[in-house]
Amino acid sequence: MVELRADNITLSVNGAELVKDASFALKPGELVVILGPNGAGKTSLLRASLGLAAPSSGHASIGSEAADRISPAQRARMISYLPQSRPLSWPNVVKDVVSLGRFSHGATLGRLKGPDAKAVETALAKCDLTHLAERRADTLSGGELSRVHCARAFAAEAPLLVADEPVAALDPKHQFRTMDLIKAFVSSGGGALVVLHDIGLAARYATRLIWMKDGCIVADGSVLETLNSARLETIYGIKAKVDGFNVQLEGAL
């Protein structure tokens, strides 16, 4: 079983501590959501945990390997990573964009066969993109393009998924659709770590919540254990009523 672990990670850049002594673990069967205001250190924590940024102290591991010593191809076979910015440098067709998920397996664009071709076909179907497979990606709507990036991640057939704000700028329908895809991935045996800003969406889908503020993890637990009015006041400076999984925002303090 592949597990992503961060143990007492601190990340400093130009003298500023972006992450402070943060620890967490992600394993298959979990849909973990990281919540926190802008500048809380969420993206920095993801990057340090994946070995994409060198921590000042602490240790991150993917499976039994140190995260910063794993080759990019090996990392991609264990974790599919969707960063906040996912630009397309050229107007590929949808099928070719999804096929990028197979590069870590040695696949060649336009020459997919065997397991590589099957993985791409399965990912396209799972994300309801088969009918758009030959469409240029730069002609798609935001919601369609979000599904394309999810399909690219799923095509890698990695056991873990890390997604940084995968529903940003999407309308509510496509936010639910994207999170449904991630939930289905977890239900089929994967594990997902997702950064969200929508508290209600997080409460609906997460098996666990990680709360961050000022570079620190201040709580890590189930929705019922960690989501409450006092927490929202501490983390975001807002007034809210919380009833189980339901959140009613009332305004800023």
BALOBA-1460 file (C-alpha; in Angstrom, 3 decimals):
// residues 253
<rec num="1" residu="m" x="0.000" y="0.000" z="0.000"/>
<rec num="2" residu="v" x="1.409" y="3.382" z="-1.020"/>
<rec num="3" residu="e" x="1.165" y="6.064" z="1.670"/>
<rec num="4" residu="l" x="2.095" y="9.741" z="1.525"/>
<rec num="5" residu="r" x="3.577" y="11.011" z="4.784"/>
<rec num="6" residu="a" x="4.827" y="14.366" z="6.013"/>
<rec num="7" residu="d" x="6.639" y="14.354" z="9.338"/>
<rec num="8" residu="n" x="7.327" y="17.662" z="11.091"/>
<rec num="9" residu="i" x="7.891" y="19.558" z="7.850"/>
<rec num="10" residu="t" x="8.985" y="23.181" z="7.971"/>
<rec num="11" residu="l" x="9.427" y="25.069" z="4.700"/>
<rec num="12" residu="s" x="11.136" y="28.462" z="4.642"/>
<rec num="13" residu="v" x="11.581" y="30.708" z="1.604"/>
<rec num="14" residu="n" x="13.670" y="33.898" z="1.816"/>
<rec num="15" residu="g" x="13.474" y="33.819" z="5.581"/>
<rec num="16" residu="a" x="9.681" y="33.403" z="5.701"/>
<rec num="17" residu="e" x="8.242" y="30.206" z="7.186"/>
<rec num="18" residu="l" x="5.510" y="29.069" z="4.802"/>
<rec num="19" residu="v" x="4.923" y="25.769" z="6.614"/>
<rec num="20" residu="k" x="5.716" y="25.141" z="10.269"/>
<rec num="21" residu="d" x="6.248" y="21.696" z="11.816"/>
<rec num="22" residu="a" x="3.407" y="20.070" z="9.823"/>
<rec num="23" residu="s" x="2.633" y="16.349" z="9.885"/>
<rec num="24" residu="f" x="-0.058" y="14.272" z="8.168"/>
<rec num="25" residu="a" x="-0.556" y="10.995" z="6.318"/>
<rec num="26" residu="l" x="-2.654" y="9.949" z="3.327"/>
<rec num="27" residu="k" x="-3.443" y="6.375" z="2.376"/>
<rec num="28" residu="p" x="-5.828" y="4.640" z="-0.055"/>
<rec num="29" residu="g" x="-9.469" y="4.744" z="1.014"/>
<rec num="30" residu="e" x="-9.287" y="8.342" z="2.263"/>
<rec num="31" residu="l" x="-10.543" y="11.586" z="0.756"/>
<rec num="32" residu="v" x="-8.716" y="14.193" z="2.791"/>
<rec num="33" residu="v" x="-9.487" y="17.879" z="2.281"/>
<rec num="34" residu="i" x="-7.142" y="20.684" z="3.338"/>
<rec num="35" residu="l" x="-8.932" y="23.872" z="4.362"/>
<rec num="36" residu="g" x="-7.566" y="27.278" z="5.292"/>
<rec num="37" residu="p" x="-7.496" y="30.928" z="4.186"/>
<rec num="38" residu="n" x="-5.326" y="32.276" z="1.394"/>
<rec num="39" residu="g" x="-1.679" y="32.247" z="2.449"/>
<rec num="40" residu="a" x="-2.191" y="29.506" z="5.055"/>
<rec num="41" residu="g" x="0.517" y="27.333" z="3.461"/>
<rec num="42" residu="k" x="-1.682" y="24.712" z="1.792"/>
<rec num="43" residu="t" x="0.077" y="24.637" z="-1.591"/>
<rec num="44" residu="s" x="3.498" y="24.899" z="0.040"/>
<rec num="45" residu="l" x="2.673" y="21.882" z="2.203"/>
<rec num="46" residu="l" x="1.628" y="19.872" z="-0.843"/>
<rec num="47" residu="r" x="4.807" y="20.723" z="-2.736"/>
<rec num="48" residu="a" x="7.086" y="19.915" z="0.191"/>
<rec num="49" residu="s" x="5.237" y="16.643" z="0.814"/>
<rec num="50" residu="l" x="5.670" y="15.601" z="-2.827"/>
<rec num="51" residu="g" x="9.361" y="16.430" z="-2.892"/>
<rec num="52" residu="l" x="8.833" y="19.377" z="-5.240"/>
<rec num="53" residu="a" x="10.127" y="21.879" z="-2.671"/>
<rec num="54" residu="a" x="12.953" y="21.146" z="-0.231"/>
<rec num="55" residu="p" x="11.820" y="21.478" z="3.406"/>
<rec num="56" residu="s" x="14.035" y="23.339" z="5.853"/>
<rec num="57" residu="s" x="13.468" y="20.534" z="8.332"/>
<rec num="58" residu="g" x="11.356" y="17.428" z="8.629"/>
<rec num="59" residu="h" x="10.842" y="14.543" z="6.246"/>
<rec num="60" residu="a" x="8.364" y="13.513" z="3.544"/>
<rec num="61" residu="s" x="7.969" y="10.029" z="2.109"/>
<rec num="62" residu="i" x="6.000" y="8.316" z="-0.629"/>
<rec num="63" residu="g" x="5.708" y="4.651" z="0.141"/>
<rec num="64" residu="s" x="9.066" y="3.592" z="1.549"/>
<rec num="65" residu="e" x="11.034" y="6.251" z="-0.361"/>
<rec num="66" residu="a" x="12.044" y="9.758" z="0.640"/>
<rec num="67" residu="a" x="9.918" y="12.105" z="-1.480"/>
<rec num="68" residu="d" x="12.859" y="14.263" z="-2.579"/>
<rec num="69" residu="r" x="14.843" y="11.254" z="-3.810"/>
<rec num="70" residu="i" x="12.190" y="9.767" z="-6.080"/>
<rec num="71" residu="s" x="12.520" y="10.329" z="-9.826"/>
<rec num="72" residu="p" x="9.685" y="12.304" z="-11.483"/>
<rec num="73" residu="a" x="8.545" y="9.207" z="-13.384"/>
<rec num="74" residu="q" x="8.505" y="7.052" z="-10.250"/>
<rec num="75" residu="r" x="6.612" y="9.741" z="-8.343"/>
<rec num="76" residu="a" x="4.039" y="10.025" z="-11.146"/>
<rec num="77" residu="r" x="3.411" y="6.280" z="-11.032"/>
<rec num="78" residu="m" x="2.578" y="6.527" z="-7.316"/>
<rec num="79" residu="i" x="0.846" y="9.927" z="-7.124"/>
<rec num="80" residu="s" x="-1.107" y="11.884" z="-9.733"/>
<rec num="81" residu="y" x="-0.635" y="15.593" z="-9.006"/>
<rec num="82" residu="l" x="-2.978" y="18.317" z="-10.237"/>
<rec num="83" residu="p" x="-1.432" y="21.708" z="-9.362"/>
<rec num="84" residu="q" x="-3.438" y="24.926" z="-9.197"/>
<rec num="85" residu="s" x="-2.158" y="26.074" z="-12.594"/>
<rec num="86" residu="r" x="-2.654" y="23.532" z="-15.384"/>
<rec num="87" residu="p" x="-1.846" y="25.406" z="-18.614"/>
<rec num="88" residu="l" x="-1.938" y="23.685" z="-21.992"/>
<rec num="89" residu="s" x="1.056" y="24.809" z="-24.047"/>
<rec num="90" residu="w" x="-0.444" y="23.757" z="-27.363"/>
<rec num="91" residu="p" x="-3.968" y="22.911" z="-28.614"/>
<rec num="92" residu="n" x="-3.871" y="19.113" z="-28.289"/>
<rec num="93" residu="v" x="-6.977" y="17.053" z="-28.740"/>
<rec num="94" residu="v" x="-8.547" y="15.735" z="-25.560"/>
<rec num="95" residu="k" x="-7.329" y="12.163" z="-26.046"/>
<rec num="96" residu="d" x="-3.712" y="13.338" z="-26.333"/>
<rec num="97" residu="v" x="-3.981" y="15.456" z="-23.170"/>
<rec num="98" residu="v" x="-5.346" y="12.473" z="-21.242"/>
<rec num="99" residu="s" x="-2.580" y="10.307" z="-22.723"/>
<rec num="100" residu="l" x="0.000" y="12.473" z="-20.936"/>
<rec num="101" residu="g" x="-0.962" y="10.539" z="-17.834"/>
<rec num="102" residu="r" x="0.743" y="7.472" z="-19.322"/>
<rec num="103" residu="f" x="4.146" y="9.088" z="-19.940"/>
<rec num="104" residu="s" x="5.483" y="7.843" z="-16.602"/>
<rec num="105" residu="h" x="4.778" y="4.310" z="-17.855"/>
<rec num="106" residu="g" x="6.892" y="4.860" z="-20.979"/>
<rec num="107" residu="a" x="4.004" y="5.498" z="-23.374"/>
<rec num="108" residu="t" x="4.515" y="7.561" z="-26.533"/>
<rec num="109" residu="l" x="1.958" y="10.148" z="-27.599"/>
<rec num="110" residu="g" x="-0.075" y="8.916" z="-30.563"/>
<rec num="111" residu="r" x="1.265" y="5.366" z="-30.256"/>
<rec num="112" residu="l" x="-0.664" y="3.986" z="-27.333"/>
<rec num="113" residu="k" x="-1.250" y="0.261" z="-27.238"/>
<rec num="114" residu="g" x="-2.118" y="-2.451" z="-24.787"/>
<rec num="115" residu="p" x="-2.505" y="-1.326" z="-21.158"/>
<rec num="116" residu="d" x="-1.720" y="2.316" z="-22.044"/>
<rec num="117" residu="a" x="-4.525" y="2.549" z="-24.599"/>
<rec num="118" residu="k" x="-6.921" y="0.775" z="-22.236"/>
<rec num="119" residu="a" x="-6.084" y="3.131" z="-19.359"/>
<rec num="120" residu="v" x="-6.762" y="6.199" z="-21.502"/>
<rec num="121" residu="e" x="-10.037" y="4.780" z="-22.844"/>
<rec num="122" residu="t" x="-11.174" y="3.932" z="-19.312"/>
<rec num="123" residu="a" x="-10.282" y="7.401" z="-18.012"/>
<rec num="124" residu="l" x="-12.123" y="9.094" z="-20.880"/>
<rec num="125" residu="a" x="-15.239" y="7.011" z="-20.224"/>
<rec num="126" residu="k" x="-15.067" y="7.522" z="-16.442"/>
<rec num="127" residu="c" x="-14.957" y="11.300" z="-16.907"/>
<rec num="128" residu="d" x="-17.658" y="11.293" z="-19.631"/>
<rec num="129" residu="l" x="-15.243" y="12.499" z="-22.304"/>
<rec num="130" residu="t" x="-15.378" y="9.732" z="-24.905"/>
<rec num="131" residu="h" x="-17.514" y="11.864" z="-27.224"/>
<rec num="132" residu="l" x="-14.977" y="14.699" z="-26.910"/>
<rec num="133" residu="a" x="-11.860" y="12.573" z="-27.420"/>
<rec num="134" residu="e" x="-10.948" y="14.169" z="-30.788"/>
<rec num="135" residu="r" x="-11.967" y="17.706" z="-29.810"/>
<rec num="136" residu="r" x="-9.251" y="20.346" z="-29.329"/>
<rec num="137" residu="a" x="-8.799" y="21.062" z="-25.654"/>
<rec num="138" residu="d" x="-8.705" y="24.831" z="-26.198"/>
<rec num="139" residu="t" x="-12.314" y="24.736" z="-27.437"/>
<rec num="140" residu="l" x="-13.714" y="23.230" z="-24.232"/>
<rec num="141" residu="s" x="-15.634" y="24.912" z="-21.435"/>
<rec num="142" residu="g" x="-14.065" y="25.268" z="-18.011"/>
<rec num="143" residu="g" x="-16.057" y="22.334" z="-16.661"/>
<rec num="144" residu="e" x="-15.117" y="20.095" z="-19.581"/>
<rec num="145" residu="l" x="-11.449" y="21.030" z="-19.239"/>
<rec num="146" residu="s" x="-11.552" y="20.237" z="-15.521"/>
<rec num="147" residu="r" x="-12.781" y="16.742" z="-16.404"/>
<rec num="148" residu="v" x="-9.958" y="16.393" z="-18.939"/>
<rec num="149" residu="h" x="-7.360" y="17.094" z="-16.260"/>
<rec num="150" residu="c" x="-9.059" y="14.624" z="-13.919"/>
<rec num="151" residu="a" x="-8.997" y="12.029" z="-16.707"/>
<rec num="152" residu="r" x="-5.278" y="12.681" z="-17.263"/>
<rec num="153" residu="a" x="-4.677" y="12.043" z="-13.569"/>
<rec num="154" residu="f" x="-6.804" y="8.886" z="-13.540"/>
<rec num="155" residu="a" x="-5.093" y="7.550" z="-16.701"/>
<rec num="156" residu="a" x="-1.843" y="7.334" z="-14.742"/>
<rec num="157" residu="e" x="-3.502" y="4.659" z="-12.589"/>
<rec num="158" residu="a" x="-1.541" y="5.910" z="-9.587"/>
<rec num="159" residu="p" x="-2.881" y="4.785" z="-6.201"/>
<rec num="160" residu="l" x="-2.936" y="8.353" z="-4.818"/>
<rec num="161" residu="l" x="-4.226" y="11.676" z="-6.167"/>
<rec num="162" residu="v" x="-3.186" y="15.122" z="-4.921"/>
<rec num="163" residu="a" x="-5.282" y="17.978" z="-6.326"/>
<rec num="164" residu="d" x="-4.778" y="21.662" z="-5.507"/>
<rec num="165" residu="e" x="-8.085" y="23.540" z="-5.866"/>
<rec num="166" residu="p" x="-9.505" y="21.263" z="-8.600"/>
<rec num="167" residu="v" x="-12.892" y="23.026" z="-8.561"/>
<rec num="168" residu="a" x="-11.666" y="26.632" z="-8.617"/>
<rec num="169" residu="a" x="-13.662" y="28.845" z="-11.028"/>
<rec num="170" residu="l" x="-16.176" y="26.071" z="-11.754"/>
<rec num="171" residu="d" x="-19.921" y="26.561" z="-11.431"/>
<rec num="172" residu="p" x="-21.694" y="24.532" z="-8.699"/>
<rec num="173" residu="k" x="-22.766" y="21.750" z="-11.063"/>
<rec num="174" residu="h" x="-19.228" y="21.131" z="-12.264"/>
<rec num="175" residu="q" x="-17.842" y="21.439" z="-8.735"/>
<rec num="176" residu="f" x="-20.082" y="18.560" z="-7.677"/>
<rec num="177" residu="r" x="-19.251" y="16.600" z="-10.811"/>
<rec num="178" residu="t" x="-15.509" y="16.946" z="-10.273"/>
<rec num="179" residu="m" x="-15.765" y="15.976" z="-6.614"/>
<rec num="180" residu="d" x="-17.977" y="13.022" z="-7.561"/>
<rec num="181" residu="l" x="-15.177" y="11.799" z="-9.843"/>
<rec num="182" residu="i" x="-12.640" y="12.098" z="-7.039"/>
<rec num="183" residu="k" x="-14.973" y="10.355" z="-4.611"/>
<rec num="184" residu="a" x="-15.462" y="7.513" z="-7.112"/>
<rec num="185" residu="f" x="-11.679" y="7.216" z="-7.446"/>
<rec num="186" residu="v" x="-11.404" y="6.830" z="-3.658"/>
<rec num="187" residu="s" x="-14.302" y="4.378" z="-3.533"/>
<rec num="188" residu="s" x="-12.510" y="2.210" z="-6.096"/>
<rec num="189" residu="g" x="-9.451" y="1.953" z="-3.840"/>
<rec num="190" residu="g" x="-7.526" y="5.184" z="-4.379"/>
<rec num="191" residu="g" x="-6.615" y="7.894" z="-1.911"/>
<rec num="192" residu="a" x="-7.046" y="11.630" z="-2.508"/>
<rec num="193" residu="l" x="-5.697" y="14.788" z="-0.898"/>
<rec num="194" residu="v" x="-7.588" y="17.864" z="-2.106"/>
<rec num="195" residu="v" x="-7.295" y="21.571" z="-1.339"/>
<rec num="196" residu="l" x="-10.685" y="23.326" z="-1.274"/>
<rec num="197" residu="h" x="-12.048" y="26.708" z="-0.256"/>
<rec num="198" residu="d" x="-15.710" y="25.664" z="-0.176"/>
<rec num="199" residu="i" x="-16.414" y="24.504" z="3.388"/>
<rec num="200" residu="g" x="-19.778" y="22.979" z="2.519"/>
<rec num="201" residu="l" x="-18.262" y="20.991" z="-0.351"/>
<rec num="202" residu="a" x="-15.496" y="19.763" z="1.926"/>
<rec num="203" residu="a" x="-18.010" y="18.667" z="4.568"/>
<rec num="204" residu="r" x="-20.035" y="16.798" z="1.945"/>
<rec num="205" residu="y" x="-17.164" y="14.763" z="0.499"/>
<rec num="206" residu="a" x="-14.265" y="14.506" z="2.956"/>
<rec num="207" residu="t" x="-13.533" y="11.519" z="5.143"/>
<rec num="208" residu="r" x="-11.052" y="13.751" z="6.985"/>
<rec num="209" residu="l" x="-10.320" y="17.474" z="7.225"/>
<rec num="210" residu="i" x="-6.937" y="19.127" z="7.711"/>
<rec num="211" residu="w" x="-7.230" y="22.728" z="8.890"/>
<rec num="212" residu="m" x="-4.354" y="25.176" z="8.323"/>
<rec num="213" residu="k" x="-3.622" y="28.717" z="9.444"/>
<rec num="214" residu="d" x="-0.381" y="30.726" z="9.303"/>
<rec num="215" residu="g" x="1.567" y="27.743" z="7.974"/>
<rec num="216" residu="c" x="0.464" y="25.414" z="10.771"/>
<rec num="217" residu="i" x="-1.874" y="22.437" z="10.862"/>
<rec num="218" residu="v" x="-4.234" y="23.328" z="13.696"/>
<rec num="219" residu="a" x="-6.593" y="20.338" z="13.427"/>
<rec num="220" residu="d" x="-6.766" y="16.994" z="11.613"/>
<rec num="221" residu="g" x="-9.809" y="14.781" z="12.013"/>
<rec num="222" residu="s" x="-13.254" y="13.827" z="10.768"/>
<rec num="223" residu="v" x="-15.849" y="16.388" z="9.702"/>
<rec num="224" residu="l" x="-17.890" y="15.856" z="12.857"/>
<rec num="225" residu="e" x="-14.813" y="16.135" z="15.076"/>
<rec num="226" residu="t" x="-13.315" y="19.279" z="13.582"/>
<rec num="227" residu="l" x="-16.022" y="21.318" z="11.831"/>
<rec num="228" residu="n" x="-17.681" y="23.728" z="14.251"/>
<rec num="229" residu="s" x="-18.455" y="27.406" z="14.660"/>
<rec num="230" residu="a" x="-15.426" y="28.048" z="16.867"/>
<rec num="231" residu="r" x="-13.115" y="26.499" z="14.268"/>
<rec num="232" residu="l" x="-14.491" y="28.675" z="11.474"/>
<rec num="233" residu="e" x="-14.094" y="31.749" z="13.655"/>
<rec num="234" residu="t" x="-10.479" y="30.833" z="14.483"/>
<rec num="235" residu="i" x="-9.430" y="29.846" z="10.959"/>
<rec num="236" residu="y" x="-11.351" y="32.310" z="8.803"/>
<rec num="237" residu="g" x="-12.590" y="35.032" z="11.138"/>
<rec num="238" residu="i" x="-16.223" y="34.394" z="10.175"/>
<rec num="239" residu="k" x="-19.452" y="33.731" z="12.036"/>
<rec num="240" residu="a" x="-21.286" y="30.565" z="11.065"/>
<rec num="241" residu="k" x="-23.817" y="28.046" z="12.302"/>
<rec num="242" residu="v" x="-22.821" y="24.405" z="11.990"/>
<rec num="243" residu="d" x="-25.300" y="21.555" z="12.287"/>
<rec num="244" residu="g" x="-23.556" y="18.270" z="11.567"/>
<rec num="245" residu="f" x="-22.451" y="18.479" z="7.934"/>
<rec num="246" residu="n" x="-24.471" y="21.625" z="7.222"/>
<rec num="247" residu="v" x="-22.781" y="25.041" z="7.372"/>
<rec num="248" residu="q" x="-24.582" y="28.381" z="7.297"/>
<rec num="249" residu="l" x="-22.208" y="31.305" z="6.877"/>
<rec num="250" residu="e" x="-23.367" y="34.521" z="8.550"/>
<rec num="251" residu="g" x="-20.577" y="36.987" z="7.782"/>
<rec num="252" residu="a" x="-17.186" y="38.304" z="8.801"/>
<rec num="253" residu="l" x="-16.381" y="39.176" z="12.391"/>
